[in-house]
Amino acid sequence: MRRGTPEFEEHLYRAVLVPDERYMQTEFAAIGEQLTRQLELDRPPVQVSYLHAPPPGVAEHPGGVPSVCTFFAFGTRSAFYAGLPKHEDCEIGAFVLGIPPHGEAGARLMATIGEMQKEGYLNPGEEAHVPHNPSPPEFVAYGPLGSLPVPPTGVLLFADPRGAMLAVEAAGSGSDAWTVPMNGRPMCAILPILNQGAPVAMSLGCTGSRIYTDMGIDRMVVGIRGDRLGEFARRLDRIMHANEFVHREDSARKEKATHAFHDRSG
């Protein structure tokens, strides 16, 4: 069955709604392979799933991570889950996840915000506008797309500028173009943005996330809502073909031009 056809969309829709784990994982893994190939990702797409119970057959992470985005990075390698307490070592990530800022964690959050404001990293009151979930899930599962026996709440891609460009073009293609919100610090806020309704969102990341995830200076994060993943894959396939056409046409035009620019500094 060819991806991008109405039959594929119907099957993916059924995969999300019908608890057939093997079928669902196979379909999501196939989309993961498509995204990796077409966007030339050097890390697999990361599936993030909000849950009320631990996923069956999936190992629990031992915890002790310095940030919530560290879970994203580990999620490119293997499938695991973590309960809320294991997210609380990262006071900002815990707030974004929806954990109420009370007690010791709340005190750490206020201290961190105060320090960031003192150093000029945050403006006074800026923290009130940071996207965050209204309430947290009980458990969060992470892993390469298709590696978990549950559907994704969101999917994160560590993309280079070309990959991000194609993702934004895919989102905006067709008669029902999707607006792609752009966010910066903190990078983990991309998930609440998706949860609030954006089919696709982008984060430029933040200094902390680049340190904790080793994502590199030439990467940014593209997020896709789990329930829009099949449609995004179809749009991406379409925009890839369109870009191949534009690449051929512009390459030929440049070749014929008398004064085309060629960077020979390298």
N, C-alpha and C positions, 0 to 999 in steps of 0.2 A: 504494500500500500504506500503510495507516494505521499511524503510529507507536503503539506500545503493544500491538499485537496479537501473538499468538504467531507469526504469519508474519513480522512485522517483526523480532522477537527472533531468529528462525532466520536471517534474512537478515543481520542485524548480526553474529551469531556466525560466519556463513560469511565475512563481510567481513574479520573479524579473522584467520581461519585460512587463507583462500585468498588467495594473492598477486595479487589483481586490484586494482591501485592505483586505477584510476578509480572502480570500484565502491565501494571502501573509503572513499576521500576524499569521495565524494558523500554517503554515509551519515553519516559523521562531521560533515561540513559542515552537514547537515540538523539533526543534534542540536545543533550549535553555535548555529544560528539559533533553535532552540526554547529553549535555555537563555537566550540573550540576550533574547528576547522575554518569556518568562514571568517571569524574575527581574529584568527591566529593568536589565540590565547596561549600563554605559556603555563597557566595554572587552570585546572578544571573549574567550571562553574560551581559555585558553592550553594548548596541547598540549605536553607534555614527554615525549620518547621516549628511553629508554636504548638505545644501539646498540653493536654490535661493529664497525661500519664506517660511513663517511659515507653518508647517504641519497642515492640517485641524483638528480641534477638540482637539488640544494639548495645554495645558496651557503654558504660558510664565513664565520663572523663574524670580523672582524679582531682581536677581543680588546681588551684594555686597559680592561675594565670594572671598576668599583670593588667590585662584589659579585656573587655568583651570582644574587641576586634581580633584579639589573639585567637579566639574560638573560630573566627572566620578563616584565619590562615590555616589552622589545623584542619579545618573542614575541607581544604583542598586536597588533603592526603588520605583521610579515612573518615568513616561514619562513627558518630558518638552522640551522646546526649549529656546535658547538664541541667541540674535543678537550679532554682533561683539562688540559693545561698552561694553557689559557685560563681555567680555573676557579680556578687556584691563587693569583691575586692576592688572592682573598678567603679568608683562612685559615680562618675559621669555616665558610663555605660549602663549602670544599674538604673539611673534616673531615666535615661532614654528608653530602656526596656519597659519601664512603667512601675518599677519598684518604688513605693512611697519613700521620700527622703526623711525618714524618722530615725531616731536613736543614733547609734554610733555612725552608721553609714550616712545619715543626714548631716551629722556634724562634720564628717570628712568632706562631704560635697560642698558645704558652705565654706569650709576652710580653703578648699581647692579653688572655688570660684573667687573668693576674696583675694587669694594670691595671684590668680590670673588677671584680675582687674587691677591690682596694684602694679603689676608688671606691664600693663597696657595690652595684654593679649585679648582680653574681653572688655567691652564697654559696660559701664554700669547698667544693669537691667537687661543686658543681652541674653542672660540665661533664661529669662522668662519666655523667650521666643524660640528656644531650641525645640525642634519637633521631638515628641516623645509619646509613647503609648499611654492611653488613659489608665490602663491596668495591665499588669504583667501576665504572661502565660505561666503555668506551673512548671513546665519543662521546655527546654529548647533543644532540638536535635540539629546537628550539623553534619555535612558530608558532601562529597562530590555528587552532583545532580544525578539522581537515579540510584544512589547507593542506599537509600533509606526506604523502609516499608510504609512510608507515609508521604502524602503530597507536600510540596513546598509551600510555605507561606510567602517566601520570597526567594529569589535567586540572585546571587551577586557575582559579577564578572570583574576580574582585575584586568582591565583593558588598556592598551596603548591608545594614543590619540586617534589613530586610524580606526581601530576597533570601536572606540567610543563614537566617532563620526558616523560609522555605518549603523550603529545601534540607534542613534538619534534619528538618522534618515529613515530607518525602518519604522520607528515609532511614528514618525510624521508622514508616512506614505499612505496613499489611498484617500478616499473621500472622507473618512472619519479619522483624521489625523489626531494623534495623541500629543498633548503638550508634555514636554519633558522638563520637570523642575530641576534646577541645579542647586546643590547644597555644598557647603564647605564643612567647617568644623561643627560638631564632631562627626567623623565619617559614619559611625554607627547609626546616626539619625536618618540614614537613607531608608532603613526598614520602616520606621513610623510613617515616613512620607509615602511609602508604598501602601502601608496599611490604611492610610487615610484616603486612598483612592487613586493615586497616580499609577497607571499601568507600567510606566517606565520612569525611572529617576536616575540622576547622576550625582555623584559626589566627587569633588576634587580632592577629597581626603583632608587630613590634618597632620600636623607634625607628629602627634602621638601615634596615629594609625600607621604612618610610614615607618616609624621606629618599631612598633610592636609586630607588624605583619611583614616587614622586609619587602614591601611592595615596590620599592624603587621610585626614583624621581620621575620616571617616564610612564607611570601608570596612574589610572584613576579608576573609580568604581562605578559600574553600571548596575542598577538594580531593576529587576523585573518582578512584578506581582506573580505569585504562583498561579493564580486563576487566569492570567492573561498570557501564560507562557506559550501555549500552542499557537495563539494568534500572532504573538511576536515572532516565533520561528517562521511562520508563513510569510510575514511581512519582510523578515530579514532575507529569506530566500529570494523574494521578488526584488528587493533593492540590490542584492548582490548581482543579479543579472543586469539590472539597469546600470550599475557602476562599471561592469565589464564593457558595456556599450560605450559609455562616456570615456572610459580609459582608452579604448581603441581610437575613438574620434579625436580626442584631444592630443593623443600621442602622434597621430598622423598630421594634425594641424601644426603642432610644434615642429615636427620634422621638416615641414615645407616652408616654415617661416624664415625670413631672411635674418631677423634679429631676435631669435629666441634666447632666453636666458639659460645658461648652463653653469651650475655651481661646480667649479673645478678646484675649490679650496682644499678639498680632502685629498 
